[in-house]
Amino acid sequence: QEILFIKSGKLRVDFYSNEQEYLESRILNQGDVILLSDGGHGFKMLEQSEIIEVKQGPYCGEKDKVRFAPLDEKKVKIN
């Protein structure tokens, strides 16, 4: 679980199921807050951004990450 506060800028967050299936995307702007609690996610910076990230620990670096294949931009569904 993690919470992101968008201090400045604009980005797209892509949401995935636990099976790494792409679900949808959302645009986040300055002042937005998001809780990421299940499944996977990815980001595309649309503008230079500053983000504050708060994670529930402990965090074991690369051991805690699963890398997904890049998302085909033609498949992006923004809701």
mmCIF file of the N, C-alpha and C atoms, coordinates in Angstrom:
data_MODEL
# 
_entry.id   MODEL 
# 
loop_
_atom_site.group_PDB 
_atom_site.id 
_atom_site.type_symbol 
_atom_site.label_atom_id 
_atom_site.label_alt_id 
_atom_site.label_comp_id 
_atom_site.label_asym_id 
_atom_site.label_entity_id 
_atom_site.label_seq_id 
_atom_site.pdbx_PDB_ins_code 
_atom_site.Cartn_x 
_atom_site.Cartn_y 
_atom_site.Cartn_z 
_atom_site.occupancy 
_atom_site.B_iso_or_equiv 
_atom_site.pdbx_formal_charge 
_atom_site.auth_seq_id 
_atom_site.auth_comp_id 
_atom_site.auth_asym_id 
_atom_site.auth_atom_id 
_atom_site.pdbx_PDB_model_num 
ATOM 1   N N  . GLN A 1 1  ? 0.834   -1.187  0.000   1.00 0.00 ? 1  GLN A N  1 
ATOM 2   C CA . GLN A 1 1  ? 0.000   0.000   0.000   1.00 0.00 ? 1  GLN A CA 1 
ATOM 3   C C  . GLN A 1 1  ? 0.866   1.233   0.000   1.00 0.00 ? 1  GLN A C  1 
ATOM 4   N N  . GLU A 1 2  ? 0.407   2.252   -0.712  1.00 0.00 ? 2  GLU A N  1 
ATOM 5   C CA . GLU A 1 2  ? 1.101   3.529   -0.712  1.00 0.00 ? 2  GLU A CA 1 
ATOM 6   C C  . GLU A 1 2  ? 0.130   4.649   -1.045  1.00 0.00 ? 2  GLU A C  1 
ATOM 7   N N  . ILE A 1 3  ? 0.476   5.831   -0.573  1.00 0.00 ? 3  ILE A N  1 
ATOM 8   C CA . ILE A 1 3  ? -0.295  7.034   -0.858  1.00 0.00 ? 3  ILE A CA 1 
ATOM 9   C C  . ILE A 1 3  ? 0.627   7.992   -1.593  1.00 0.00 ? 3  ILE A C  1 
ATOM 10  N N  . LEU A 1 4  ? 0.109   8.606   -2.647  1.00 0.00 ? 4  LEU A N  1 
ATOM 11  C CA . LEU A 1 4  ? 0.864   9.601   -3.399  1.00 0.00 ? 4  LEU A CA 1 
ATOM 12  C C  . LEU A 1 4  ? 0.137   10.939  -3.323  1.00 0.00 ? 4  LEU A C  1 
ATOM 13  N N  . PHE A 1 5  ? 0.908   11.977  -3.054  1.00 0.00 ? 5  PHE A N  1 
ATOM 14  C CA . PHE A 1 5  ? 0.401   13.354  -3.096  1.00 0.00 ? 5  PHE A CA 1 
ATOM 15  C C  . PHE A 1 5  ? 1.121   14.049  -4.241  1.00 0.00 ? 5  PHE A C  1 
ATOM 16  N N  . ILE A 1 6  ? 0.361   14.577  -5.204  1.00 0.00 ? 6  ILE A N  1 
ATOM 17  C CA . ILE A 1 6  ? 0.947   15.251  -6.352  1.00 0.00 ? 6  ILE A CA 1 
ATOM 18  C C  . ILE A 1 6  ? 1.175   16.707  -5.967  1.00 0.00 ? 6  ILE A C  1 
ATOM 19  N N  . LYS A 1 7  ? 2.427   17.017  -5.669  1.00 0.00 ? 7  LYS A N  1 
ATOM 20  C CA . LYS A 1 7  ? 2.800   18.362  -5.220  1.00 0.00 ? 7  LYS A CA 1 
ATOM 21  C C  . LYS A 1 7  ? 2.764   19.353  -6.380  1.00 0.00 ? 7  LYS A C  1 
ATOM 22  N N  . SER A 1 8  ? 3.201   18.916  -7.563  1.00 0.00 ? 8  SER A N  1 
ATOM 23  C CA . SER A 1 8  ? 3.134   19.755  -8.759  1.00 0.00 ? 8  SER A CA 1 
ATOM 24  C C  . SER A 1 8  ? 3.192   18.860  -9.990  1.00 0.00 ? 8  SER A C  1 
ATOM 25  N N  . GLY A 1 9  ? 2.732   19.391  -11.117 1.00 0.00 ? 9  GLY A N  1 
ATOM 26  C CA . GLY A 1 9  ? 2.822   18.670  -12.372 1.00 0.00 ? 9  GLY A CA 1 
ATOM 27  C C  . GLY A 1 9  ? 1.572   17.898  -12.731 1.00 0.00 ? 9  GLY A C  1 
ATOM 28  N N  . LYS A 1 10 ? 1.759   16.970  -13.673 1.00 0.00 ? 10 LYS A N  1 
ATOM 29  C CA . LYS A 1 10 ? 0.653   16.183  -14.211 1.00 0.00 ? 10 LYS A CA 1 
ATOM 30  C C  . LYS A 1 10 ? 1.209   14.836  -14.640 1.00 0.00 ? 10 LYS A C  1 
ATOM 31  N N  . LEU A 1 11 ? 0.485   13.758  -14.305 1.00 0.00 ? 11 LEU A N  1 
ATOM 32  C CA . LEU A 1 11 ? 0.930   12.422  -14.687 1.00 0.00 ? 11 LEU A CA 1 
ATOM 33  C C  . LEU A 1 11 ? -0.256  11.521  -14.938 1.00 0.00 ? 11 LEU A C  1 
ATOM 34  N N  . ARG A 1 12 ? 0.033   10.431  -15.621 1.00 0.00 ? 12 ARG A N  1 
ATOM 35  C CA . ARG A 1 12 ? -0.977  9.400   -15.851 1.00 0.00 ? 12 ARG A CA 1 
ATOM 36  C C  . ARG A 1 12 ? -0.609  8.197   -14.999 1.00 0.00 ? 12 ARG A C  1 
ATOM 37  N N  . VAL A 1 13 ? -1.595  7.646   -14.298 1.00 0.00 ? 13 VAL A N  1 
ATOM 38  C CA . VAL A 1 13 ? -1.370  6.410   -13.551 1.00 0.00 ? 13 VAL A CA 1 
ATOM 39  C C  . VAL A 1 13 ? -2.167  5.313   -14.249 1.00 0.00 ? 13 VAL A C  1 
ATOM 40  N N  . ASP A 1 14 ? -1.493  4.199   -14.518 1.00 0.00 ? 14 ASP A N  1 
ATOM 41  C CA . ASP A 1 14 ? -2.089  3.046   -15.180 1.00 0.00 ? 14 ASP A CA 1 
ATOM 42  C C  . ASP A 1 14 ? -2.335  1.973   -14.128 1.00 0.00 ? 14 ASP A C  1 
ATOM 43  N N  . PHE A 1 15 ? -3.545  1.422   -14.102 1.00 0.00 ? 15 PHE A N  1 
ATOM 44  C CA . PHE A 1 15 ? -3.924  0.418   -13.109 1.00 0.00 ? 15 PHE A CA 1 
ATOM 45  C C  . PHE A 1 15 ? -3.968  -0.967  -13.738 1.00 0.00 ? 15 PHE A C  1 
ATOM 46  N N  . TYR A 1 16 ? -3.469  -1.951  -12.974 1.00 0.00 ? 16 TYR A N  1 
ATOM 47  C CA . TYR A 1 16 ? -3.418  -3.339  -13.419 1.00 0.00 ? 16 TYR A CA 1 
ATOM 48  C C  . TYR A 1 16 ? -4.021  -4.243  -12.345 1.00 0.00 ? 16 TYR A C  1 
ATOM 49  N N  . SER A 1 17 ? -4.546  -5.379  -12.786 1.00 0.00 ? 17 SER A N  1 
ATOM 50  C CA . SER A 1 17 ? -5.029  -6.396  -11.844 1.00 0.00 ? 17 SER A CA 1 
ATOM 51  C C  . SER A 1 17 ? -3.823  -7.104  -11.229 1.00 0.00 ? 17 SER A C  1 
ATOM 52  N N  . ASN A 1 18 ? -4.079  -7.960  -10.252 1.00 0.00 ? 18 ASN A N  1 
ATOM 53  C CA . ASN A 1 18 ? -2.997  -8.753  -9.654  1.00 0.00 ? 18 ASN A CA 1 
ATOM 54  C C  . ASN A 1 18 ? -2.382  -9.724  -10.659 1.00 0.00 ? 18 ASN A C  1 
ATOM 55  N N  . GLU A 1 19 ? -3.093  -9.979  -11.758 1.00 0.00 ? 19 GLU A N  1 
ATOM 56  C CA . GLU A 1 19 ? -2.597  -10.867 -12.813 1.00 0.00 ? 19 GLU A CA 1 
ATOM 57  C C  . GLU A 1 19 ? -1.876  -10.081 -13.919 1.00 0.00 ? 19 GLU A C  1 
ATOM 58  N N  . GLN A 1 20 ? -1.566  -8.815  -13.668 1.00 0.00 ? 20 GLN A N  1 
ATOM 59  C CA . GLN A 1 20 ? -0.858  -7.917  -14.584 1.00 0.00 ? 20 GLN A CA 1 
ATOM 60  C C  . GLN A 1 20 ? -1.669  -7.585  -15.836 1.00 0.00 ? 20 GLN A C  1 
ATOM 61  N N  . GLU A 1 21 ? -3.003  -7.657  -15.728 1.00 0.00 ? 21 GLU A N  1 
ATOM 62  C CA . GLU A 1 21 ? -3.876  -7.271  -16.830 1.00 0.00 ? 21 GLU A CA 1 
ATOM 63  C C  . GLU A 1 21 ? -4.192  -5.782  -16.701 1.00 0.00 ? 21 GLU A C  1 
ATOM 64  N N  . TYR A 1 22 ? -3.965  -5.021  -17.774 1.00 0.00 ? 22 TYR A N  1 
ATOM 65  C CA . TYR A 1 22 ? -4.255  -3.592  -17.764 1.00 0.00 ? 22 TYR A CA 1 
ATOM 66  C C  . TYR A 1 22 ? -5.749  -3.361  -17.606 1.00 0.00 ? 22 TYR A C  1 
ATOM 67  N N  . LEU A 1 23 ? -6.130  -2.428  -16.725 1.00 0.00 ? 23 LEU A N  1 
ATOM 68  C CA . LEU A 1 23 ? -7.537  -2.126  -16.454 1.00 0.00 ? 23 LEU A CA 1 
ATOM 69  C C  . LEU A 1 23 ? -7.951  -0.774  -17.017 1.00 0.00 ? 23 LEU A C  1 
ATOM 70  N N  . GLU A 1 24 ? -7.287  0.298   -16.574 1.00 0.00 ? 24 GLU A N  1 
ATOM 71  C CA . GLU A 1 24 ? -7.629  1.656   -16.993 1.00 0.00 ? 24 GLU A CA 1 
ATOM 72  C C  . GLU A 1 24 ? -6.546  2.612   -16.526 1.00 0.00 ? 24 GLU A C  1 
ATOM 73  N N  . SER A 1 25 ? -6.672  3.872   -16.936 1.00 0.00 ? 25 SER A N  1 
ATOM 74  C CA . SER A 1 25 ? -5.734  4.917   -16.532 1.00 0.00 ? 25 SER A CA 1 
ATOM 75  C C  . SER A 1 25 ? -6.507  6.125   -16.024 1.00 0.00 ? 25 SER A C  1 
ATOM 76  N N  . ARG A 1 26 ? -5.844  6.920   -15.218 1.00 0.00 ? 26 ARG A N  1 
ATOM 77  C CA . ARG A 1 26 ? -6.401  8.183   -14.717 1.00 0.00 ? 26 ARG A CA 1 
ATOM 78  C C  . ARG A 1 26 ? -5.314  9.253   -14.800 1.00 0.00 ? 26 ARG A C  1 
ATOM 79  N N  . ILE A 1 27 ? -5.738  10.490  -14.988 1.00 0.00 ? 27 ILE A N  1 
ATOM 80  C CA . ILE A 1 27 ? -4.817  11.627  -14.986 1.00 0.00 ? 27 ILE A CA 1 
ATOM 81  C C  . ILE A 1 27 ? -4.843  12.250  -13.596 1.00 0.00 ? 27 ILE A C  1 
ATOM 82  N N  . LEU A 1 28 ? -3.662  12.494  -13.042 1.00 0.00 ? 28 LEU A N  1 
ATOM 83  C CA . LEU A 1 28 ? -3.534  13.164  -11.749 1.00 0.00 ? 28 LEU A CA 1 
ATOM 84  C C  . LEU A 1 28 ? -2.849  14.504  -11.956 1.00 0.00 ? 28 LEU A C  1 
ATOM 85  N N  . ASN A 1 29 ? -3.318  15.510  -11.221 1.00 0.00 ? 29 ASN A N  1 
ATOM 86  C CA . ASN A 1 29 ? -2.793  16.874  -11.314 1.00 0.00 ? 29 ASN A CA 1 
ATOM 87  C C  . ASN A 1 29 ? -2.361  17.360  -9.944  1.00 0.00 ? 29 ASN A C  1 
ATOM 88  N N  . GLN A 1 30 ? -1.719  18.518  -9.936  1.00 0.00 ? 30 GLN A N  1 
ATOM 89  C CA . GLN A 1 30 ? -1.284  19.143  -8.688  1.00 0.00 ? 30 GLN A CA 1 
ATOM 90  C C  . GLN A 1 30 ? -2.427  19.144  -7.670  1.00 0.00 ? 30 GLN A C  1 
ATOM 91  N N  . GLY A 1 31 ? -2.124  18.705  -6.443  1.00 0.00 ? 31 GLY A N  1 
ATOM 92  C CA . GLY A 1 31 ? -3.098  18.688  -5.361  1.00 0.00 ? 31 GLY A CA 1 
ATOM 93  C C  . GLY A 1 31 ? -3.854  17.383  -5.218  1.00 0.00 ? 31 GLY A C  1 
ATOM 94  N N  . ASP A 1 32 ? -3.771  16.503  -6.213  1.00 0.00 ? 32 ASP A N  1 
ATOM 95  C CA . ASP A 1 32 ? -4.463  15.220  -6.120  1.00 0.00 ? 32 ASP A CA 1 
ATOM 96  C C  . ASP A 1 32 ? -3.743  14.283  -5.150  1.00 0.00 ? 32 ASP A C  1 
ATOM 97  N N  . VAL A 1 33 ? -4.524  13.388  -4.537  1.00 0.00 ? 33 VAL A N  1 
ATOM 98  C CA . VAL A 1 33 ? -4.003  12.360  -3.631  1.00 0.00 ? 33 VAL A CA 1 
ATOM 99  C C  . VAL A 1 33 ? -4.600  11.036  -4.077  1.00 0.00 ? 33 VAL A C  1 
ATOM 100 N N  . ILE A 1 34 ? -3.789  9.981   -4.081  1.00 0.00 ? 34 ILE A N  1 
ATOM 101 C CA . ILE A 1 34 ? -4.279  8.671   -4.483  1.00 0.00 ? 34 ILE A CA 1 
ATOM 102 C C  . ILE A 1 34 ? -3.738  7.608   -3.533  1.00 0.00 ? 34 ILE A C  1 
ATOM 103 N N  . LEU A 1 35 ? -4.611  6.650   -3.180  1.00 0.00 ? 35 LEU A N  1 
ATOM 104 C CA . LEU A 1 35 ? -4.228  5.492   -2.372  1.00 0.00 ? 35 LEU A CA 1 
ATOM 105 C C  . LEU A 1 35 ? -4.139  4.299   -3.316  1.00 0.00 ? 35 LEU A C  1 
ATOM 106 N N  . LEU A 1 36 ? -2.981  3.659   -3.358  1.00 0.00 ? 36 LEU A N  1 
ATOM 107 C CA . LEU A 1 36 ? -2.772  2.465   -4.177  1.00 0.00 ? 36 LEU A CA 1 
ATOM 108 C C  . LEU A 1 36 ? -2.707  1.280   -3.235  1.00 0.00 ? 36 LEU A C  1 
ATOM 109 N N  . SER A 1 37 ? -3.750  0.440   -3.257  1.00 0.00 ? 37 SER A N  1 
ATOM 110 C CA . SER A 1 37 ? -3.841  -0.594  -2.231  1.00 0.00 ? 37 SER A CA 1 
ATOM 111 C C  . SER A 1 37 ? -3.884  -2.019  -2.766  1.00 0.00 ? 37 SER A C  1 
ATOM 112 N N  . ASP A 1 38 ? -4.136  -2.213  -4.057  1.00 0.00 ? 38 ASP A N  1 
ATOM 113 C CA . ASP A 1 38 ? -4.245  -3.568  -4.579  1.00 0.00 ? 38 ASP A CA 1 
ATOM 114 C C  . ASP A 1 38 ? -3.882  -3.558  -6.054  1.00 0.00 ? 38 ASP A C  1 
ATOM 115 N N  . GLY A 1 39 ? -3.419  -4.669  -6.556  1.00 0.00 ? 39 GLY A N  1 
ATOM 116 C CA . GLY A 1 39 ? -3.054  -4.757  -7.963  1.00 0.00 ? 39 GLY A CA 1 
ATOM 117 C C  . GLY A 1 39 ? -1.751  -4.033  -8.225  1.00 0.00 ? 39 GLY A C  1 
ATOM 118 N N  . GLY A 1 40 ? -1.517  -3.737  -9.482  1.00 0.00 ? 40 GLY A N  1 
ATOM 119 C CA . GLY A 1 40 ? -0.282  -3.049  -9.866  1.00 0.00 ? 40 GLY A CA 1 
ATOM 120 C C  . GLY A 1 40 ? -0.574  -1.686  -10.449 1.00 0.00 ? 40 GLY A C  1 
ATOM 121 N N  . HIS A 1 41 ? 0.470   -0.908  -10.631 1.00 0.00 ? 41 HIS A N  1 
ATOM 122 C CA . HIS A 1 41 ? 0.320   0.421   -11.199 1.00 0.00 ? 41 HIS A CA 1 
ATOM 123 C C  . HIS A 1 41 ? 1.605   0.831   -11.896 1.00 0.00 ? 41 HIS A C  1 
ATOM 124 N N  . GLY A 1 42 ? 1.449   1.754   -12.811 1.00 0.00 ? 42 GLY A N  1 
ATOM 125 C CA . GLY A 1 42 ? 2.579   2.347   -13.508 1.00 0.00 ? 42 GLY A CA 1 
ATOM 126 C C  . GLY A 1 42 ? 2.292   3.818   -13.724 1.00 0.00 ? 42 GLY A C  1 
ATOM 127 N N  . PHE A 1 43 ? 3.331   4.564   -14.040 1.00 0.00 ? 43 PHE A N  1 
ATOM 128 C CA . PHE A 1 43 ? 3.174   6.009   -14.213 1.00 0.00 ? 43 PHE A CA 1 
ATOM 129 C C  . PHE A 1 43 ? 3.799   6.469   -15.514 1.00 0.00 ? 43 PHE A C  1 
ATOM 130 N N  . LYS A 1 44 ? 3.186   7.485   -16.111 1.00 0.00 ? 44 LYS A N  1 
ATOM 131 C CA . LYS A 1 44 ? 3.786   8.209   -17.223 1.00 0.00 ? 44 LYS A CA 1 
ATOM 132 C C  . LYS A 1 44 ? 3.704   9.681   -16.868 1.00 0.00 ? 44 LYS A C  1 
ATOM 133 N N  . MET A 1 45 ? 4.855   10.337  -16.769 1.00 0.00 ? 45 MET A N  1 
ATOM 134 C CA . MET A 1 45 ? 4.885   11.757  -16.439 1.00 0.00 ? 45 MET A CA 1 
ATOM 135 C C  . MET A 1 45 ? 4.487   12.558  -17.673 1.00 0.00 ? 45 MET A C  1 
ATOM 136 N N  . LEU A 1 46 ? 3.445   13.362  -17.555 1.00 0.00 ? 46 LEU A N  1 
ATOM 137 C CA . LEU A 1 46 ? 2.961   14.190  -18.650 1.00 0.00 ? 46 LEU A CA 1 
ATOM 138 C C  . LEU A 1 46 ? 3.541   15.595  -18.580 1.00 0.00 ? 46 LEU A C  1 
ATOM 139 N N  . GLU A 1 47 ? 3.990   15.977  -17.396 1.00 0.00 ? 47 GLU A N  1 
ATOM 140 C CA . GLU A 1 47 ? 4.696   17.240  -17.150 1.00 0.00 ? 47 GLU A CA 1 
ATOM 141 C C  . GLU A 1 47 ? 5.723   16.954  -16.073 1.00 0.00 ? 47 GLU A C  1 
ATOM 142 N N  . GLN A 1 48 ? 6.707   17.826  -15.953 1.00 0.00 ? 48 GLN A N  1 
ATOM 143 C CA . GLN A 1 48 ? 7.638   17.688  -14.840 1.00 0.00 ? 48 GLN A CA 1 
ATOM 144 C C  . GLN A 1 48 ? 6.823   17.727  -13.554 1.00 0.00 ? 48 GLN A C  1 
ATOM 145 N N  . SER A 1 49 ? 7.054   16.759  -12.668 1.00 0.00 ? 49 SER A N  1 
ATOM 146 C CA . SER A 1 49 ? 6.199   16.603  -11.490 1.00 0.00 ? 49 SER A CA 1 
ATOM 147 C C  . SER A 1 49 ? 7.022   16.392  -10.227 1.00 0.00 ? 49 SER A C  1 
ATOM 148 N N  . GLU A 1 50 ? 6.441   16.808  -9.110  1.00 0.00 ? 50 GLU A N  1 
ATOM 149 C CA . GLU A 1 50 ? 6.974   16.493  -7.788  1.00 0.00 ? 50 GLU A CA 1 
ATOM 150 C C  . GLU A 1 50 ? 5.899   15.683  -7.069  1.00 0.00 ? 50 GLU A C  1 
ATOM 151 N N  . ILE A 1 51 ? 6.304   14.536  -6.543  1.00 0.00 ? 51 ILE A N  1 
ATOM 152 C CA . ILE A 1 51 ? 5.367   13.616  -5.904  1.00 0.00 ? 51 ILE A CA 1 
ATOM 153 C C  . ILE A 1 51 ? 5.905   13.234  -4.537  1.00 0.00 ? 51 ILE A C  1 
ATOM 154 N N  . ILE A 1 52 ? 5.034   13.268  -3.538  1.00 0.00 ? 52 ILE A N  1 
ATOM 155 C CA . ILE A 1 52 ? 5.385   12.776  -2.202  1.00 0.00 ? 52 ILE A CA 1 
ATOM 156 C C  . ILE A 1 52 ? 4.740   11.410  -2.060  1.00 0.00 ? 52 ILE A C  1 
ATOM 157 N N  . GLU A 1 53 ? 5.567   10.406  -1.738  1.00 0.00 ? 53 GLU A N  1 
ATOM 158 C CA . GLU A 1 53 ? 5.101   9.025   -1.635  1.00 0.00 ? 53 GLU A CA 1 
ATOM 159 C C  . GLU A 1 53 ? 5.230   8.563   -0.191  1.00 0.00 ? 53 GLU A C  1 
ATOM 160 N N  . VAL A 1 54 ? 4.145   8.006   0.347   1.00 0.00 ? 54 VAL A N  1 
ATOM 161 C CA . VAL A 1 54 ? 4.150   7.447   1.696   1.00 0.00 ? 54 VAL A CA 1 
ATOM 162 C C  . VAL A 1 54 ? 3.788   5.976   1.561   1.00 0.00 ? 54 VAL A C  1 
ATOM 163 N N  . LYS A 1 55 ? 4.702   5.109   2.008   1.00 0.00 ? 55 LYS A N  1 
ATOM 164 C CA . LYS A 1 55 ? 4.494   3.670   1.890   1.00 0.00 ? 55 LYS A CA 1 
ATOM 165 C C  . LYS A 1 55 ? 4.384   3.044   3.268   1.00 0.00 ? 55 LYS A C  1 
ATOM 166 N N  . GLN A 1 56 ? 3.591   1.982   3.334   1.00 0.00 ? 56 GLN A N  1 
ATOM 167 C CA . GLN A 1 56 ? 3.511   1.202   4.551   1.00 0.00 ? 56 GLN A CA 1 
ATOM 168 C C  . GLN A 1 56 ? 4.675   0.218   4.524   1.00 0.00 ? 56 GLN A C  1 
ATOM 169 N N  . GLY A 1 57 ? 5.544   0.252   5.529   1.00 0.00 ? 57 GLY A N  1 
ATOM 170 C CA . GLY A 1 57 ? 6.779   -0.528  5.521   1.00 0.00 ? 57 GLY A CA 1 
ATOM 171 C C  . GLY A 1 57 ? 6.605   -1.907  6.084   1.00 0.00 ? 57 GLY A C  1 
ATOM 172 N N  . PRO A 1 58 ? 7.660   -2.683  6.139   1.00 0.00 ? 58 PRO A N  1 
ATOM 173 C CA . PRO A 1 58 ? 8.972   -2.332  5.604   1.00 0.00 ? 58 PRO A CA 1 
ATOM 174 C C  . PRO A 1 58 ? 8.998   -2.455  4.084   1.00 0.00 ? 58 PRO A C  1 
ATOM 175 N N  . TYR A 1 59 ? 9.977   -1.790  3.474   1.00 0.00 ? 59 TYR A N  1 
ATOM 176 C CA . TYR A 1 59 ? 10.155  -1.812  2.026   1.00 0.00 ? 59 TYR A CA 1 
ATOM 177 C C  . TYR A 1 59 ? 11.522  -2.402  1.728   1.00 0.00 ? 59 TYR A C  1 
ATOM 178 N N  . CYS A 1 60 ? 11.558  -3.449  0.929   1.00 0.00 ? 60 CYS A N  1 
ATOM 179 C CA . CYS A 1 60 ? 12.802  -4.174  0.652   1.00 0.00 ? 60 CYS A CA 1 
ATOM 180 C C  . CYS A 1 60 ? 13.359  -3.875  -0.737  1.00 0.00 ? 60 CYS A C  1 
ATOM 181 N N  . GLY A 1 61 ? 13.136  -2.673  -1.234  1.00 0.00 ? 61 GLY A N  1 
ATOM 182 C CA . GLY A 1 61 ? 13.702  -2.266  -2.523  1.00 0.00 ? 61 GLY A CA 1 
ATOM 183 C C  . GLY A 1 61 ? 13.229  -3.138  -3.673  1.00 0.00 ? 61 GLY A C  1 
ATOM 184 N N  . GLU A 1 62 ? 14.145  -3.533  -4.526  1.00 0.00 ? 62 GLU A N  1 
ATOM 185 C CA . GLU A 1 62 ? 13.808  -4.307  -5.725  1.00 0.00 ? 62 GLU A CA 1 
ATOM 186 C C  . GLU A 1 62 ? 13.135  -5.643  -5.402  1.00 0.00 ? 62 GLU A C  1 
ATOM 187 N N  . LYS A 1 63 ? 13.339  -6.182  -4.211  1.00 0.00 ? 63 LYS A N  1 
ATOM 188 C CA . LYS A 1 63 ? 12.690  -7.444  -3.828  1.00 0.00 ? 63 LYS A CA 1 
ATOM 189 C C  . LYS A 1 63 ? 11.175  -7.276  -3.722  1.00 0.00 ? 63 LYS A C  1 
ATOM 190 N N  . ASP A 1 64 ? 10.703  -6.045  -3.497  1.00 0.00 ? 64 ASP A N  1 
ATOM 191 C CA . ASP A 1 64 ? 9.275   -5.777  -3.356  1.00 0.00 ? 64 ASP A CA 1 
ATOM 192 C C  . ASP A 1 64 ? 8.609   -5.383  -4.676  1.00 0.00 ? 64 ASP A C  1 
ATOM 193 N N  . LYS A 1 65 ? 9.349   -5.353  -5.771  1.00 0.00 ? 65 LYS A N  1 
ATOM 194 C CA . LYS A 1 65 ? 8.806   -4.892  -7.045  1.00 0.00 ? 65 LYS A CA 1 
ATOM 195 C C  . LYS A 1 65 ? 8.661   -6.047  -8.026  1.00 0.00 ? 65 LYS A C  1 
ATOM 196 N N  . VAL A 1 66 ? 7.625   -5.949  -8.852  1.00 0.00 ? 66 VAL A N  1 
ATOM 197 C CA . VAL A 1 66 ? 7.447   -6.825  -9.999  1.00 0.00 ? 66 VAL A CA 1 
ATOM 198 C C  . VAL A 1 66 ? 7.369   -5.902  -11.201 1.00 0.00 ? 66 VAL A C  1 
ATOM 199 N N  . ARG A 1 67 ? 8.243   -6.084  -12.164 1.00 0.00 ? 67 ARG A N  1 
ATOM 200 C CA . ARG A 1 67 ? 8.257   -5.228  -13.356 1.00 0.00 ? 67 ARG A CA 1 
ATOM 201 C C  . ARG A 1 67 ? 7.269   -5.759  -14.388 1.00 0.00 ? 67 ARG A C  1 
ATOM 202 N N  . PHE A 1 68 ? 6.438   -4.855  -14.915 1.00 0.00 ? 68 PHE A N  1 
ATOM 203 C CA . PHE A 1 68 ? 5.449   -5.190  -15.930 1.00 0.00 ? 68 PHE A CA 1 
ATOM 204 C C  . PHE A 1 68 ? 6.004   -4.828  -17.303 1.00 0.00 ? 68 PHE A C  1 
ATOM 205 N N  . ALA A 1 69 ? 5.469   -5.468  -18.340 1.00 0.00 ? 69 ALA A N  1 
ATOM 206 C CA . ALA A 1 69 ? 5.806   -5.080  -19.711 1.00 0.00 ? 69 ALA A CA 1 
ATOM 207 C C  . ALA A 1 69 ? 5.253   -3.675  -19.961 1.00 0.00 ? 69 ALA A C  1 
ATOM 208 N N  . PRO A 1 70 ? 5.930   -2.869  -20.766 1.00 0.00 ? 70 PRO A N  1 
ATOM 209 C CA . PRO A 1 70 ? 5.428   -1.514  -21.056 1.00 0.00 ? 70 PRO A CA 1 
ATOM 210 C C  . PRO A 1 70 ? 4.035   -1.560  -21.688 1.00 0.00 ? 70 PRO A C  1 
ATOM 211 N N  . LEU A 1 71 ? 3.226   -0.575  -21.350 1.00 0.00 ? 71 LEU A N  1 
ATOM 212 C CA . LEU A 1 71 ? 1.865   -0.472  -21.872 1.00 0.00 ? 71 LEU A CA 1 
ATOM 213 C C  . LEU A 1 71 ? 1.907   0.123   -23.269 1.00 0.00 ? 71 LEU A C  1 
ATOM 214 N N  . ASP A 1 72 ? 1.231   -0.515  -24.208 1.00 0.00 ? 72 ASP A N  1 
ATOM 215 C CA . ASP A 1 72 ? 1.085   0.008   -25.565 1.00 0.00 ? 72 ASP A CA 1 
ATOM 216 C C  . ASP A 1 72 ? 0.202   1.259   -25.487 1.00 0.00 ? 72 ASP A C  1 
ATOM 217 N N  . GLU A 1 73 ? 0.738   2.394   -25.895 1.00 0.00 ? 73 GLU A N  1 
ATOM 218 C CA . GLU A 1 73 ? 0.007   3.665   -25.782 1.00 0.00 ? 73 GLU A CA 1 
ATOM 219 C C  . GLU A 1 73 ? -1.339  3.622   -26.510 1.00 0.00 ? 73 GLU A C  1 
ATOM 220 N N  . LYS A 1 74 ? -1.490  2.778   -27.510 1.00 0.00 ? 74 LYS A N  1 
ATOM 221 C CA . LYS A 1 74 ? -2.744  2.664   -28.259 1.00 0.00 ? 74 LYS A CA 1 
ATOM 222 C C  . LYS A 1 74 ? -3.844  2.016   -27.409 1.00 0.00 ? 74 LYS A C  1 
ATOM 223 N N  . LYS A 1 75 ? -3.474  1.336   -26.341 1.00 0.00 ? 75 LYS A N  1 
ATOM 224 C CA . LYS A 1 75 ? -4.446  0.637   -25.490 1.00 0.00 ? 75 LYS A CA 1 
ATOM 225 C C  . LYS A 1 75 ? -4.858  1.438   -24.254 1.00 0.00 ? 75 LYS A C  1 
ATOM 226 N N  . VAL A 1 76 ? -4.330  2.643   -24.094 1.00 0.00 ? 76 VAL A N  1 
ATOM 227 C CA . VAL A 1 76 ? -4.627  3.460   -22.910 1.00 0.00 ? 76 VAL A CA 1 
ATOM 228 C C  . VAL A 1 76 ? -6.107  3.854   -22.911 1.00 0.00 ? 76 VAL A C  1 
ATOM 229 N N  . LYS A 1 77 ? -6.776  3.605   -21.772 1.00 0.00 ? 77 LYS A N  1 
ATOM 230 C CA . LYS A 1 77 ? -8.187  3.971   -21.572 1.00 0.00 ? 77 LYS A CA 1 
ATOM 231 C C  . LYS A 1 77 ? -8.234  4.917   -20.380 1.00 0.00 ? 77 LYS A C  1 
ATOM 232 N N  . ILE A 1 78 ? -8.417  6.212   -20.648 1.00 0.00 ? 78 ILE A N  1 
ATOM 233 C CA . ILE A 1 78 ? -8.439  7.209   -19.565 1.00 0.00 ? 78 ILE A CA 1 
ATOM 234 C C  . ILE A 1 78 ? -9.874  7.405   -19.100 1.00 0.00 ? 78 ILE A C  1 
ATOM 235 N N  . ASN A 1 79 ? -10.080 7.208   -17.803 1.00 0.00 ? 79 ASN A N  1 
ATOM 236 C CA . ASN A 1 79 ? -11.409 7.397   -17.193 1.00 0.00 ? 79 ASN A CA 1 
ATOM 237 C C  . ASN A 1 79 ? -11.373 8.560   -16.232 1.00 0.00 ? 79 ASN A C  1 
# 
